[in-house]
Amino acid sequence: MPLVLAALVGLPLAAGASIAVVRPASERAARWALWASVGSFAAAVITLALVLDGPLDFVATGNDGRAIVGLTADRVGAILVLLTTGVAVVVQAFAGRSLQGDPRAARFHALAAVLTASTTGVALAATASGLFVAWAITSITLTALLAHKAPWPPAVTAVRRTAGAFVIGDVALLASIVGAIAVIGDLDMRMLNADAAALDGEHIAGISALTFFAVLTVVAGIARSALVPIHRWLPATLAAPTPVSALLHAGVINGAGVLLIRFAPIVGGSVPALTLAFVVGLATAVLATAVMLVRTDVKGSLVWSTSGQMGFMVVQLGVGAFAAALFHIVGHASYKASMFLGAGGSITAHARQEIRPHLGRDSTSLGISPVTRLVVGLVVPVAAFALALLLIDPHLTAAATILIVVFGTLSVGRAANGWLSSAPLPGARTFATACVGTVAAVFAYVAGLTLFERFVADAVPFEVPAAVGPVWVAVVLALIALAAVTVATLPGRRGDRIRQQVYVWLVGTGASRPDRRHRPPQRPVPAPPASTAVARSTSPPSTQRPESEPSEMVGSTPAGGTS
């Protein structure tokens, strides 16, 4: 049965290699990649069933009995590979239709299959060296997928920025793994995690080996998940085809969570690493969410939404809620894959609404009072969370509880108000429906999180120190809320000016600016003869355009714009 683990990685890897060597027609390549993904998904289902009785191993060992290379799966790994392979099946099936006629379709299917294999390898690697190899292959493969539309300048910009960010993360991960192995002397992932206390007693360059490893691991996760300050590469990927975006936002972007969960005992034992994760994650969540709210395009809004969600996930890791972070990864990946693959339908629906503007009424015209919006968006969600946490009682730290209540209230309350604004003319029935739906959503989330925590409890068996206590979490969130309310309610011209400045800054932050070196070249404009210049200088002003202006506009586009 351990051969099932080999099938998880081997089937998509073999499909990708076969397509690269044989070079079949795009239709046949799509079928090969799809059937390999289906087989890998079936193996993932079997793996999840088998790990219920204990971990699975498919490992080659040396003469001393130490692991050299191989795969190992526990409940956490089984969930991750089930998610990865499931998304791969959907994306390969979608790409088989959406890329018909594309001369690079076979290349996409091959690279996507290899990406599935490497992502699975990151989740199941039995050794630290194997994990790094799979991690690096993921970086290379995704960068190659982003070059699908090269030499289109936005695609080149995406490749350049992504490659730069991934190099930073890969070097940090390599340094951390080499340092940990130098101290412990073992490649086995289980031995590394089991000897976390030994790392704390050793030093590298005057720094605790545990802190050295954990902080560099967090840095690697920051680069892979597009967190502040290494976040500019993700907005640049708007140029990628929809299937590539789905693979990125539903799989690769979760790298920080997967990496920190796989090294959970080590990262969870380092207060500086957890603090770094909390600060960076919270900054990303606030910035990305604010930018998302000012985006007017569907795909751009989804990109910044992903960045914000990754920030919240890393914040959860920073307060020690590793099971909650994994639960968030599963939910976000499933949701975001469907959103990207259905982005075309969203654009069509928006266009229809623009054609029929009478259907798009705001909350004021519908008669929704501020009190109603406050009750539906704040009072009901907070009360529902308090009741759900009291009755179901998931095992969360105080800091994690505060985070989940705050961010959960914002998410559920915003969704409820959005539904209320789009519903028919409101009345008592509409208000009651919004309240009942909010309560049901909160209870479903808390119940699902509790069951998930119990399912993975044996795979995440450690206590996390109080790196960031509940008081600090509450104070920081209160300051952020106070700043937002202050900016939103400042009266007079000064308040309007500040809000305009904030809005312009957010729009500029969210804009994807191409590299200058890849901007379309401007056609040189010959200088006019001296006699013509003198004649123009003495002639009266004219309302006609200069003769040189059309030739200047032919070879250029506005900065940041693409056609």
N, C-alpha and C positions, 0 to 999 in steps of 0.2 A: 503493500500500500504506500510506502514512502515514494514509490515511483510517481505517484500523483503529483508530488511537489515538483518533480522534474518536468512533468507535462505542463505545469503552470508557466514555466519559463521557456521550456523547449519548443512548444508548439508555435507561439507567436514569433520566437526567434528563428525557427526553421522556415516559417512562412516568409519572413522578411528577407532572409538570405536567399531563398529560392527565387523570389521575385527579382532580387538584385542580380542574380546570376543568369537565370533563364530569360529575363526580360519579356514576359508574356504581354499580350494585349491588356489594356486597362480593365476590360470587363473580367478577364480571367484572373488578373491580379487582385481585383476586388473580391472575387469569390474565394481565392486562396486565403486572403487576409481575414475575410469574414468567418470562414469555417474554422480557421486557426483560433480566432477569438472566441467562437462558440465552444470549441473544445477546451480552451483554457478556462472559460467561465464554468463549464461543467466540472472540470477538475477543482475549481475553487469551491463549488457547492459541496463536492465530496470531501474536500479538506475541512470545511467548516463542520461537517457532520462528524468527521473523525477526531477533530481536536476536542470535542466534548469529553472524550475519555482521557485526554492528555496530549501534550505536545507531540508533533511529528518531526522526525529528523531524517535527512538525506545528506550525510556528511562523510567526506573522505578525511581520514585521520593519518597522522604520521606514525613513525615507529614508537614515539613516546606517548601515543594516544591522544595528542592534541589535534584539534580540528584544523585542517588546512584550507578546505573549500567545501561549500555545501549550502544546503537550505534547511531552515528550521521554521516551524509554524506553531504558534500558540493561538489563542482565541483572538488576540489583537491582530496578529498577522493574517489570520484567516479572514477577518472582517475587511482588512485593507485590500487584500487581493480579490475578494469578491466584489468590492466596489470598483477596483481598477479594471478588472476583466469585464464587468457588466457595462461600464461606460465604453470600453473598447468595442464591444459588440454593437452598441447603439451607434457609435460614431462611424465605424466601418460600414455599417449598413447605410447610414445617411450619406457618407462620402461616395459610396458606390453609385448613388443617383445624382448627387449634387455636382460631382466632378466629371460627369460624362462629357466626353469631347475635350477634356483638358489634356494636353500632351504630357503633363507631369503627373497624371493621376496614379500611374503605377508606382512612381517614386514616392508619392504620399502614402500609399498603402504599405509599401515596404518599411518606410521610416516609422509609420504609426505602429506597425507590428513590433518593430524593435523597441520603440518607446514603451509599449505595453510590457514587453519582457523585462526591460531594465527597471521600470517602476515596480514591477512585481519583485524583482531581485532586491531592491532597496528594502521592501517590506519583509522579505524572508531570508536575507543573507545570514548565514550562520557565523561568519567571521567579519571582523572590522574591515579587512582588506577587500573582501568580496562586496561589502556594502559600499565602499568608496568606488570600486570599479563600476558597479551598477549606477551609482550616483553620477559619476562622470559621464557614462554613456547616455544617461538621461539628459544631461546638459548638452552634449554634442548633438543628440538626435533632435531635441526640441529646437535648437538653434537652426539645424538644417531644415526642419519643417517650416520655421518662420521665413526661410528664404524661398518659399514656394513661388512667390511672385517677383523675385529678383529678376532683373535689375531695377524694378520699380523703386524710386527713391525711398518712399515710406517703408518698404520691406527691407531695404538695405539698412535704414536707420534702426529698425526693430532688431535686426540681426546683430548690429554693432553694439547696441545698448545691452541686449540680453547676454551676449557673449561676455561683455565686460563685467556685468553683475555676477554671472555664473563663475567666472574665473576667480573673483574675490571669494565667493562662497566655497568653491572647490578647494582653493588653497588653504582657507581656514579649516575646513574639515580634514584635509590631509595632515595639516600640522597638529591638530588635536589628536587624531588617531595615532600618528607616529609618536607623539609624546606619551600617550597612554600606554602604548605597547612597549615603549622603552622602559617604562616604570614597572609594569606588570609582567611583561614578557610573554604574553599570550594573545593570540588573534581571536580566540573564541569570544563571541558577543556575550554569552552567559557568564564567562569568567570575568570579562571586563566589568560587567554590571555587578557581579557578586563581590568583586574586590574594590568597590568604590571607596570603602573605608581606607584601604591601603593607599589609594591615590591621595587621600587627604593628608597622609603622613609623609609624603614625599614632596620635593620641590623641583621646579623647572625654572631656571633663570630667576631664582628668588621668589617665585610665586608657587602657591600650593598647586600640586599637579591636578587635583580635583577641580580647582577654580580655572586653571589653564585649559583643561579639556572642556569643561562645561561652557565657559565664556566663548571659546572659539566655535563650539558646536552651535551655540545660539547665533553667532555671527553668520555661520553657514546657512542656518535657517532663515535669518533675516534677508539674505541675498536671494535665496530661492523663492521666498514667499512675498517678495516685493514690499518689504516693510521700510519705513523711514529709517535712515536716509537713502537706502538703496532701492528705491521704488520707481524711478523714472522709466525703467525698461518696460514695465507692464503696460502703461498707456500707449507706448510705441507699438505694441502688438496689435493695435486695432487694424493694421493693414493685413493681418493674417486671414486666410480663408476661415469660414465658419467651423469646419471640422477641426482645424488646428486650434482654434479658440476654445472649442469644447474640451479637447484633450488637455489643454493648458489649464483652464479654469476649474476643471473637474478632477484633475489628477496631479499634474506636476506642481501646481501652485501650493498644494498642501504639504510641500516638502518640509517646512519648518515643524509642523505638527508631527509628521511621521518620524522625522529624525529625532526630535526631542522625546517622543514617546518611546522610541526604540532604545535610547540612552537615558530613560527616565530615572533609574536609581542614581546615576552620576549627576545629571543635571538637577534633579530634585534635591541633591545634597549640597548644592552650592548656592548660598544666599546671593552673591554678586550676579550669578547667571540668571537666577529667577528675577532679581530686581531689574536687570537689563531687559529681560523679556517683557516684564510688566510695563516699563516706561516706553519702550519702543512700540509695543503692541497698542498701548493706549493712545500714543501720539498718532499712530497710523489709523486707528479706528476713527478718531475724531476728525482728522484731516480728510481722509478718503470719503467718509460719510458726508461731510460738508460739500466736497467737490461733486459728489454724486448728485446732490440735491440741485445743483445749478446746471448740470449737463442736460442738453435738450435732445441728444441722439441716443437711441436705444442701446447700441453696442458700447458706446462710451460710458453710459450710466452703469452697464453691467460690469465693465472693467473696474471702475472705481468702487463699485459695490463689492467686488471680489477682494480688492485690497483692504477695504474696511472690515470685511468678515474675517480675513486672515489676521488683521490686527486684534480683533476680539478673541479669536482662537488663541493667539499667543498670550494675550492678557490672562486667559483662563489657565494656560500653562504656568504663567508667572506666579499665580496664587496657589498653584498646586492642584488644580482641578484637571488632572490628566484624563480621566475618564470622560468628563464633560467636554473637553477639547476634542477627543476622539469622536464623541457623539455629534459634535458640531461639524467635524470633517465629513462624516457620512451624510448628514443632512444637507450641508452646503453643496457638496459635490453632486449629489443627485439633483438638487434644485437647479444649480447653475448650468449643468449640462443640458437640461431640458430648456432652460431659458435661452441659451446661445443657439441651440438647434432650432428653436422656434422664434428667433429674433426676426426673421423675415415676416412671419405672421403678425408679430407685434407692430412692425412698421406698416403693414397693410391695414391693420385695424386703426392705427393712428391716422393714416391718410383718409380713411373713410370718415373718421370723426371730424377731420378738418373739412371734408367736403360737406358734412352735415353738422354745422356748428351748433345747431339747436339742441343736439344731444349732449353737448359738453357744458353743462351748467355748473357754476361754482356753488360752494356751500351757502353763500349769502342769498343767492336767488332761490335756493331750496328752502330757506328759512331755518337753517341749522344755527342755533344760538351758540355763543361761546361757552355757555354753561354746559350745553349738551356735549360739545366737543371735549370739554374738560372731563366730564364724567366718563364718557366712552373711552377717551384716550389715556386717562391717568387713574381716576378713582377706581373704576372697575378692574383694570389689570392689576393694580397693586393689591386690592382686596382679594382677587383671585389667586395671586401668587402667595399671599400670606396664608390663605386657607389651604391651598394645595400643598405647600411646604409643611404645614402643620399636620395634615392628614396622611400624606405619603412619606414625608421625612427622608429625602435622599441624603446620603452621607457626604455633605459638603462642608467645607470650612466656612467660617463667618465671612471672610473676604470673598470667597467664591459665591456665596449666597447673595451678598450685596450686588456683585457684578451681574449675576443672572437676573435678579429682580429688576435692576435698572435697565439693562439692555433689552431684556425681555419685554418690559413695559413699553419701551420706546418702539420696539418692533411691532408688537401686537396692537398697541394703541394707534400707531400710524396706519396699520393695515385696516383697523376697524373704522377709523375716520375716513380713509380713502373709500372704503365700501359704502359708508354712509353718504358721502358726497356724490357717488355715482348711482345710488339707489333712486327709485322713484320718489315722489314727494313724501317726505318723512312724516311719520305719525307715531303713535304709541307702539304700533306693531313693529315698525322699522327700528325704533329705538330699542325695543325689547329683543329683537333679533340680533342687533349688533352686540348687545350686552351678553346674551346667551352664547353667541359665537366666540366672543372674547374669553369668557370663562371656560368654554370647552377647549379652546386652543391652549390656554395656560395649563389646564389639568392634563391634557394629552402630552404636552411637552414634559412636564414634571414627572408624569408616570413613565413615559418612554425613557427619560434620563435615568430614573431609578432602576428600571429593569436592565438597562444597558450597563450601568455601573456594577450591578450584581453579576452580569454575564462575564465581564472582563476583570472582575476583582482579583482572580488568581493570577492574571497576566500582568498586573500592575501592583505588586505587593510591597509597597514602601510608604513610609510616612514622610511628608514634605515639611520642612521647617517653615516657620512663620517669617518668610522673607519680607512680605508686605502684609502688614496686619490689617484688620477690618477698619480701624480708625483712619489709617492713612488712605485706604481705598475710598471711604466715605468722604473724607476731606477733599481729596483730589476730584472726585466726581461732583461734589457740591460746588467747588470753584469753577469747574468747566460749565456747569449748568448756570451758575450766577453770571459768568461772562456772556454766555449765549443770550440769556434773558435781558441783560443790561444792553447789549448791542441791539436787540430786537425792539426794545421799548424806549430807547432814548428819544426824547421829544425834540421838536423843532428842526431847524435847518442843519444843526450840528449832527443830530442823530441821522438824518437822511444822508448827509455827506459820509458819515462813518459807514453806514450800511452799504452805500454805493461803492466805497473803497473796498470793503470786505468782499462784496460781490465780484467786483472787477478782479481782485486778487485771486479769488477762488476760480474764476473762469480762466484766468491766465495760468494758474497752477494746473488745471485740468487739461489745458491745450497740449496737444502732441506736436512739438516743434521738430521738424526734420533737421538733420545735420547740415550745416552750411555747405560742406563739401559735396553734398548730394542734391543740392537745389538745382533745378533746371538751369542750364547756362543761358545767359542773356545774349541775344544777337548784337554784335557790335554795330553801332550807328556811325556811318561816315560823317565827318565834319563837313558842313556846307562850305561852298566856295566863299572867298572873301567878299566878292561883289554881292553875293546873295545876302551875306550877313549884314553888309552896310545898308543894302536896300531895305532889309527887314527892320533895321534899327531906326531908319528914317520914316518908315511907313506908319500910318496910324494904327492903333490897336485894333485887333480883329477878334471876333468871337469864334472863328474857326480854329480847329485843332492844329497844332504844328504838324508839318509833314512827317517829322521823325517819330511821332508818338505811336502810330500804328505798328511800325517796324519794331519798336521797343516792346510792345505788348505781345507780339507774336510768339516770341521765344521765352516768355517768362510767365510765371504765375505768382499770386500773392504769397508772401511768406507764410508757411504753415498750411497752405492750401494744396490740394491735389485734385486731379481730374480723373 
